[in-house]
Amino acid sequence: MDEIAFDPAAFAAYLARHEKKGLLRFLTCGSVDDGKSTLIGRLLYDSKLLFEDQLATLGRDSARHGTVGADIDFALLVDGLEAEREQGITIDVAYRFFATDRRKFIVADTPGHEQYTRNMATGASTAELAVILVDARKGVLSQTRRHSYIASLLGIRHAILAVNKIDLVGYSQDVFDTIVEDYRSVSEQLTFASVTAIPMSARFGDNVTHRGDHLAWHQGPTLLEHLETVNVEPDSPDRAFRMPVQWVNRPNLDFRGYSGTVASGQIRVGDPVAVAMTGMTSTIRSIVTFDGECESASTGETPTLVLADEIDISRGDMLSSTNARPEMADQFAARLIWMNQEPLVPGRLYLFKIASKTVVGSVTEIKHIVDVNTFQHLAAKSLTLNDVALVNLSFREPIAFDPYEENHQTGGFIVIDRLNNSTVGAGMIAFALRRSSNIHWQATELSKEVRGSTLGQRPAVIWFTGLSGAGKSTIANLLERRLFALGCHTYLIDGDNVRHGLNRDLGFTEGDRVENIRRVAEVARLFVDAGLIVLASLISPFRSERKMARELFEPGEFIEAFVDTPLQVAEQRDPKGLYKKARAGGIKNFTGIDSPYEPPEEPELRLAASIKTPEALVEEIVAHLRGNGFVKS
C-alpha cells in the first residue's frame, strides 16, 4: 500500500476551516419508541462518521440485541447502557458529536419514558433546537406534549417535528398532514419561533440525509439540510457582560485572578467591571487563558480576569458590566420542574444553585402546576415527579440574577436536597418579587446576651423530639419545674398547645407539619432573644425541618433532645388512644403508622425514656445545661 504524503499546510488549512464552522446543539425527544436513537445512528452512518471497527461492532451488536431483524439497528450506536440494549429503550442522556462540511453538531439523545423526563430536561438545558419525534402510526401523544412544553420552557426557540416511521404507514401524505395539524394546536400555545415538519424513515434513511424515492410529495428540506441551515441566533457580544466567579486563582503572592465561564457578552483589557452584589468597580488589567494572555474574552470562554484593584471577590460573586448590572433580590417567581420521587413540600429548605452561587431557600407557594396535555393551570399543595409548576421562592440571602428569558446562565437554577446532596429539581427565574425590598431588620439596643446575663442564665432552646407517647411532654413539664426551682426563667412551647392558636389553621399533611415546625422555631428564636431557656416539645418527625430549626439559632443554642422510645412501647402506652384510632384508619398521616419518623442522627441528648424514669432523665438534662454554662452550678 502506497504511503500517503503528509502536507502540514493542507492539514492546517483543514483545521482552520473546521474551527470556524458554527456549532449547533440540538436534542432528540418525544415519546418512547418513536425512533430517537435510530435517527441519530442513521445521521452518523449516512454522514460517513463511523470507523470500520465501529461498523463491525454495530453488526455484531445488531445480531445480538437488534430489533429490526437482519438489518443494522442504528439505535445501538447511541444506547450504550446494557439495560438500554436489553430493553430496547433509552434511559440516560447520550451525547454525540459529528460534523459536516457546513456545520458542527452536538446532539443529545434523550429518553422517551415519562419516568426519565428529568433526563430529557437535562439534555434540553443546553440545546438550541429540538427534534421532536412522532411515530407516524401513533400521532401526537402525551409525552410529545410534555417534551414540547419542557423544551419551550427551557428557552429552545426552534423545533423540528420529525414524523418518523412514515414507511410503516405507506409513506402516506394524509397521515403526515393530519399529524402536522394536530401538533399545530400544541405548538401554538408554546414559544417556539419556528416549527419545521419533516416526514422521514430513520430506519431506511428517507429524508434524513437524502430524499429517497418514496417522499417526492414533500417539498421541504431533509433533516440534515435543515440542521445545516437553520439560524439559531448566536449570542451577541453586545449583550451585557456576565461572568460568575467559579474560582479565586491565587497560585502565589504576586497573582490574584478570578476564573469562570463568560455567561454573556464580551470583556476586553481596560474595560470597567463591577461586582454585581456590592457595586464595587475596577478595570480589567489582563485576561489570562490556558494559551497565555489575550485581549478579550466572550460568551462560552473560560478566562481568568486580573483586575487593576484589590477588591473583595469570592466564589459565587458575579462580575458584570458597570452600566448594566444584574438585578438583586431574595424572593422570586419561577418555573420549576420537579425531578424527585419524594414530593416537594412548600416551606421545606433546599439548596438552590444559580451559576456558581449556592444559597439556602424554600418554595413558599405553589401558584399552579401545568397539565401537559391541556396546558391548563391546576391547583396543587405539593409537587410530585415530573410536575411543572409556577412557584414563589424565598432565599436566605439576596443573589444577583437575570430573568431566564434574558440570560439562561444567570437565570437558571437547580434544587439540591440538603441531606443527601441529590439534584431534585431545576428551574427558571421569571422575575423578582419586590414586596420585601423596603423591609429591613431593626436593630435593638439590648442583646440576648445582656438579657440572659440579667436573668442569670445563658439562653437556649431544648428541642424535644420523638414519637407520640414517647414522653416528651412529661419530661418537658418536669424539667420546667426543676429549672424554675433553680431560679431559671423558662417558657414551654407544647406541640398540642400551639395548634389551639398560632397553628390552628394547620393540619397534619407533610406540608402542614413543615410549616408547624417553622412557626414554632421562629417563636422559640424570639424567646431565646429575650434571654429565656425555651423548652419546645413537638414530634417534629423530619430531619430536614429539625435542621431548619437549628439553623435559626447561634451555634450551641439549639439542644436537640431525642426522647428515644421504641414504637411498640409508645403504642402500648397510647395515653390519648391515638395509635388505636390510627390503626383503625380513623387518623391519617399519623407519625409511626402511615407517616414516617426520622430519628436524629447526632442529638445533643439521647433520652432512653423506655428504661429510665422521667425524673432521672430530667437530671441528665440539668447536668448537661450546667456543664455547658446554660445554668449556674
N, C-alpha and C positions, 0 to 999 in steps of 0.2 A: 504494500500500500504506500502510495506516494505521501511524503511528509508535506503538510500544508505550511507555507511560509507565514510567519507571524509579522504583521505590519503594525507597529506601535502607533503610527499616525492614524491609521484607519480605526484601530481599536479605541483610541482616544476620542475620535470623532463620533464613533458609535455611542460611547458612554455619555458624551456631551448631548447628543440628540435625546437619549433616554432620560437624562437628568432634567431636561427642560420640558418633558411631557407633563401634562396636567394629571393629577391623581383624583380618581372618583372612588369614594367609599359608598358601597351600597349593601343592602341585605336582601335576602330572600325570606319571605314569610308567608303565612297562610295556614290553612287547616292541615291536619295530619294526612299524609299520603297524597298530597297534591303534587308531589314531584320536585320539591325544592332541591334536595341533594342531587337528584338525577340531572336537573338543569345545570347546576354548577359543574358537575362532572362532564357533561356534554360540552359546556363552554371551554373547559380546559382541554378536552380531547380535540375538538374541532379547531382550536387555536394553536394546535401543534405544540403544546406546552408540557407534554409528558415525555419522559425519557423511556428508553426501551425497557429498562428494568421495572419501571412503574407499570408499563403496559403488561409486562409478563406477570407481575404480581396481581394486577387487576384481573387478568384472565383466570388465574388460579382462584382468587377470592370469589369471582363470579360463579365459578363452578361449585364452590363450597357454600357460599352464603347468598348467591344471586336469587332474584325473584322474577327474572324475565326469561326463563328457560335457558336456551343455549347462547343467547345474546350476552353482550357485555353489560353488566349492571353498573352504570356510571355513578350511582349513589355511593358505591363503596369507596370512591376516591375521597369522599368527604366524611362519611360516617366512620370514624376511626375507633370508637369505643366498642369493645366486644359485645356489650349489651345492645348497642345500636345495631350491630350487624345481625345478632341473633334475632332481634325483634323486628328488624326492618324499619326502624324509626330513628329520628334524630332526637337526642336528649340534650347534649351540650351545644354551645355555640362553636362552630368551626370557622376559622378564618383562612382564606386562601388569597394569595397574590398572583396576579397574572397581568400581562401587558400585550398590547397590540401596537401597530405602527403609529396609532394616533393617540393612545392614552394608556395610563397605568391604572390598575384597579386593585382594591382590597374588598373582597366580598365576605360577608358574614352569613353563613348558613344557620338559620335559627330553627328551633323545634316547633312543631305544629300542635303538639298535645297541650291542652289547657293547663295541666299541672306544671308545665315548663314555661309558662308565659313570662315569668321573671327573666328567664334566659333570653327570650325574644327581646324584652325591653333592654337588656344589656347590649345586645347586638345593635339595636336601633339607636342607642345613645350617641354613637359616633358616626352614624350613616348620614349621607346627603340625599340618598334616593332609596326608595323601597320597591322591590319587585314583589308584588302581591300575587301569589299563585292561586288559581281556582281550578279545580278539577272540572272539566267540561261536562262530565256525567252528573255532577252533584250541584254545580252552581254555587252561588254565594251562601256561605254557611256562617254560623255564629262566630267561629274563630276567625273567619275572614273579616268580619266586622270588628272584632276585638283587636286584631293586629293592625287593621287600618286605623282605628281610633288611637291606639298607642303610638303608632308611627307619626300620626298627625300631632298628637300631644307632645311628642318629643322634638317637634320642630322640623321634621322632614318635609320638604316643600314639594318634592317631585315623586310621583308614583308611576309604576308600570303595572297595569292589570294584565297579567300573563295567564291567558286561558289555556291551560295545559291539557294534555291527553286528548287533543282535538281529534286525533286519529281514532279514538275509541267511539266517537260519535259520527264517524264517516266524514270527517273534515267539514262538518255542516256549518254554513254561514248563519243559518237561522238560529242554531244553538248559541253561537258566538254572540250574535246581536242581542239575543234575549238576556244573556249574562251581562253584557255591557250595560244594557238598560237597567237591569236590577242593581248593578253596582253603582250606577249614577245616583240612585236615591241614597246610597251610603255616602259617596264622596261629596255630594252637595252639602252635607252637614259638617264636613271637615275642612281643614285649612290648606289642603294641597293647592299649590299654584298650577300644577298641571297633572293630568292623568292620561297616560297613553295606553290604549288597549291593543294587545298583540295576541293573535291566535298562534299556538305552537304545539309541537310534539317534542318534548325533551328527549324521549327515548329514541326517536328516529331522526331528530335534528331539524325538522321543518321549522323555519322561521326563527331558529336560534342564531346560527351564524350564516345560514344560506336559506334561500326562499323555498327550495324544493319544488315538487311538481303538483302538490295537492292543494295549495293555498293561493292559487292565482287570483282568486276573488279579493284577496286582501291587498290593498294598495299602499299600506303604510310600511314603515321600516321593519327590518328584522330586529330582534332583541339587541344583538351586538351593535348594529348600526345606530340604534337609539342611544345605547350606553356610550358610544364613542362621541356622540354629537350633542347630547343634552347639556344645556347651560345651567350649572348649579350655583351660579352667582358666588364666586370665591370671595373670601374675606377681603375687605378693602383696607389698605394701610391707613386710610383717612379716619377709621374708627378710633374712638378714644382708647388710649393705651391702658392696658391692664396686665399686671404680672403678679400673681400670688407668690409670695416668698416661700419656697419649699425648704431652703437650707441657708443658714448663715455660714458662708465659706471663709474660714479663718485658719489657714494652714500654718501661719506664723504671725509674729507681732507686727510685721510690716504690711500685711494684706488683710483686707476685710471686703468681702463681696457678698452679694445677695443673689442666690441662684433660684431659678424657677423656669416655668414654661410661659411664654408670652401668650396670654389668652386672647388678646385682640390688639389691633393697631400696630404701631411701629415706634421704635425709640432709637435715637441717634446720640452719638457722643456730643456733649454740650447741651442737650435738651434738658429743660427743667422737669423735675419729677416730684410727686408728692406721696407721702404715706397716707393712705386713704382715711384711716380712722383718726389719726391725730392732726392731720393737716400740715405736718412739718414738711419742709421742702428742701431740695438740694438740686444739684445738676449732675448729669452723667459724666464722670471723669474718664471712664474707659469701659469697654464691653469686651469680656473675655469669653472665649469658647474653647472647645477641645482643640481646635486648629490654630489657636492663638487669638490675638486681639483683632477686632473688626470695627467698622464704623457704625453699624446699625444691626438691629435685631427686629424681627417681625413675627407675626402670628405663627404659632407652632414651633418656633425655635426655642432652644433652652440655653440662654446665656447666663453668665454671672455678671451682674452690674456693679461697678465700683463707683461710689458717689464721692463728690468733692468734699462733703462734710460728714462728720461723725454724728449720726442721729440714731435714736433708739428704734431699731427694727428687729423683729423676731420672726421665726417661722409662724405662718398663719396671717401675717400682715399682708397688705396688698399695696404694690406700687402702682401709681396711676398718673395720668395727665394732670397737670396743675389746674388747667382750665375746664376740666370735665371729670371731676371726681365721682366715684360711685356713691350711691345712697348709703345711709347708715340707719339701721333700725334693729329692734329686738322682737317685733311682732309682725307677722306676715299672713297674707292669704297665699295659699299654694295648692298646686295639684299634686296628688300623692298616689303612687302605685304601691300597694301593699304586697310584699313578696314572701311572707312568712306563714307557716301553718298556724302559729299562735296568733290570735287576733290582736289588732291594735286596740288599746284601751285609752280613750281620752284622759289626760291628766298624768298618765304614766311617763316617767322620764326616760328619754333615749339620748344617744349621741347623734348629732347632726354634723355631717362633714360637708362643708362648702369649699370647693377648691382645696387649699391646704389648711383651712381653719376648721377646728373641731370644737363644738360647743354643746353644752347640755341644754335640752329643751323638751317640750312636750307638744302634742296636739291638744289644743284647748277646746276645739269644737269641730265636729264634722258637719259641714254645711249640707252636703248631699253626696251620694255616690251616683255613678253613671251606669245605667243599664246599657251594656254594649250592643244589645240587639235593637233597642229602640232609641238609644241616646237620651232617654228620659232621666230626669233628676229624681232620685228616691231618697227618702229619709233613712238615716242609719244611726245607731248608737255605738257601733264598733266596725272595724274593717277586717275582713277575712281574706284569705289568699286570693290574689289577682284582682281584688277590688280596686277601682279607680275612683278617687274622691276629690272634692274641693274641701280643704280644711283650713282652719286658722292655727298658726304656730306661735309659740312663745318661747324665746330663748332667754337664758340667764344673763347673757351679756349681748350688747349690740355687735353686729357684724357689718362689714362693707359688702355690698352686693349690687348687681344689676338685675332687673327683671329678666326672666329666662328668655323671653322672646327677643330681647335686645342682645343678650350675651349668654350662650349656653354654659360657658365655663364658669362664669361668676354668678349664675342664677340657678344652676342645678345643684342638687344635694343628694346624699344617700343617708339612710337612717340605720343606726347601728344599735344592737342590743347591748346594754351596758354590762350585763352579767356574763355573756358568752362571746361578745365581740362579733357576732354574725350580722351580716347585712340583711335587714328585714324590710327595707323599703327604699324607694327612690322618688324624688320629687322635683318640682319646678316652681320657683318663687314667681308669683304673679305680680304682687305689689305689697308695699309696706302698709301696715295698719297704723294710723297716726294717733290713735286715741290716747297713747301713753306719753306722747312727746313732751307734754307740759307738766308731767308729774315727776317730782324729784323727792328723794329721801330727805326729810327734815331732821337735821342733827339736833340732839338734845344735850343739855348741859351735864347731866349726871349719867355715868356709865353703869353697866350692870355690876362691874367690879366694886364700884363705890356703894351701890345699893346693897350688894351682898355683904360687903365688909361692915356696913352699918347694922345689918341683921346678924352678924357674927357667923356667917357661913359662906360657902362657895356655891353659887347657883349651878344647877344641873337638872337634867331630866332623866328619870329612871323609867325606861320604856319596857313594861311587862308585856310579853307576847307568849302565846300558847293557845292550845285548843280550848274550845268552850268546855267548862267544867274542870280545867286544869288546876284552878286555884288562884288565878291572877288577882281577882277582886278581894279574896280573903287575905292574901298576903299583903296587897297594897293597903288595905284598911288597917291591918295590924301595924304595918310599917309607919303609916302616917301617925298613928297614936304613939308609937315608940319615938319617932322624931320630935313630935310635939312635946313629949316628956323631957327630951333633951334640950328643949328651948329653940328648936328649929322652926322656921317659917316655911310652910309647905302648901301645896294645893294638889288635890287628887282629881284627875280627869278620868272618869269611867266611861268605857265604850257604850254601855247601855244608856247612861245618863245623857250623853250629848245627842243621842238620837231622839230625845224628847224636845229638843230645842234647836240648837245650832245645826244639827244634821237631820232634822225630822223629814226633810224632803228627799232623803236618800234611801234607796232600797238595798238589796244585797247582791246585785249583779257585780261582776268583776269591776266594771267601770265605776259603780257607786262605792264599792269598797276602796278603790284608789282615791276617790275624792274625799271619802270619810277620813282616811289617814292624812291626806294633805291638809285638811282643815284643822284637825286636832294638832298636827305638828306645828302649824302656824300659830295656833293659840298657845301651845306649850312654849314656843320660842318667845312670845311676848311675856309670859310669866317668868321665864328664865331671865329675860332682860330686866324684869322688875326685881331680880335678886332672889327669887324663890327656888326651892327644890321642888320640882314637879314630878308627880307620880302619874304616869299615863298607863292605863290598863285597858288594852284592846287585843283582840285576837290578832289583828294585822298579819294576815296569812302569807303575804307575798314578800320575798326578799327585796324585790326592786323598790317597793314602797317604803320598807323599813330603811333601805339605803337612802331613799329620797328624804325621809325624815331626818336621818343622821346628818345629811349634808347641810341642813338648815342651821346647824349648831357649830360652835367653835370646837376644835379638836379637844377631846376629853370631856366635853359637856354632856354627851349622849351616852348613857349607860344602858346597853341592851340586856335585859334580864329575861332569859328564856325559862319559862316555867315548864319544865320537861316532864310532862305526864303522858304516858302512852295512851293511844286512842281507846284501848279496851278498858283502861282504868277510868278515863274521863267518861266513857259511855256507861260504865257501871254506876258512877256517882250520879250523873244526869240530874242535878238538883232542880232544874226547871222543866224536865221532861222533854227537852228539845230533841235529843237524839232519837227518842222513841217516835216523835212526830216525823222527824226527817226520814227514819227508816220506813215509816208507813206512807211516805210520799206527801205528807202534809206541809213540809217546809222544803222549798227548792233552794239550791245553791248553798247548802249547809256545809260549813267547813269540816272536813274529815270524812264526810259521807259522799256528797256529789260535787264538792268543790275542794281543791287541794289546799293543804297547809305545807308551806316550805319552811322547815326548821332552820334557825340561824346556824351558820357555819362556824363563826368565831364570836359568840356573845361575850360581853364582859362578865356576865354572871350566868351560870347554868344551875338552875334550882331544881334539885331532884325531889319534886313535890309528891311523888308516889311512895317514897321511902323515908322522908323526913317530915317532921311536923311543921306547920306554918310558922310557929314561934321560933324554931331552930333556923329556918330559912331567913326570917327577919334579922336574926343576929348575924347571919352571914353577910347580909346586905349592909347592915350598920358597920360591920368590921371593914367592908370594902370602902364605904364612904369615909370612915375615919382614916384608913390607911392612905387614901388619896387626897386628903385635905378638904373634903367637902363638909365634914362635920368635925368640930373640935373634939379632941380626945378627952 
